[in-house]
Amino acid sequence: MKIERLEMEGVALLTPRQFQDDRGWFAETWNRATLKDLGLDIEFVQDNHSYSGKVGTLRGLHYQAPPFAQDKLVRCTRGSILDVVVDARLGSPTYGDWLRVELAATSGEQLLVPKGFLHGFLTLEPDCEVQYKVSELYDAESDGTVHWDSLNIDWGLETTPVVSFKDEKALPFAQWKSPFLYECVE
């Protein structure tokens, strides 16, 4: 497993090693013991799977507030997506900053999204499937959304995206009160 630490603290791109033969390929996408040895000690408790039929489907920017905040490990298992994270930790030197990574089923890359970050993605192909592991069970009372178009994120949009009613009606980032606090890791 290759781990590339990205420019925001805790955000990382994980690339599993693929073993190929005449049948196709095999990859170990998560091994808690191995990754704990590499500094990623996360216990995932739930797997989620989404399907988006149309190009330009935008989901986000989502979060789950403390005490049920979630680490996420996101991978595209069909098609490709533009995956976006936003640092929402009050007091963080990168608060309000965002980064984006293209994830494709063909690459096998996975994005680790730590607690305290907003997450969203845009489908770049039809019939996309995204799977992600989370470190806390879903809690409806802690579930939240920040408006996807309130941070000048370069989504690369050519047309109006397909967005849920909930995501479209979310508060803009400037009006939203973050429940996350930055904890400096030395």
URQUIDA-V263583 format. One record per helix or strand. SS is the DSSP state (H for helix, E for strand). FROM is the first residue (numbers start at 1). TO is the last residue. If there is no record, write none. Layout:
SS;FROM;TO + SS;FROM;TO
//
This chain:
E;2;5 + E;12;15 + E;18;21 + E;24;27 + H;32;37 + E;46;52 + E;57;64 + E;72;78 + E;80;87 + E;89;90 + E;98;104 + E;109;113 + E;117;123 + E;128;134 + H;140;142 + E;143;146 + E;162;162 + H;165;168 + E;171;171 + H;173;175 + E;180;181
//
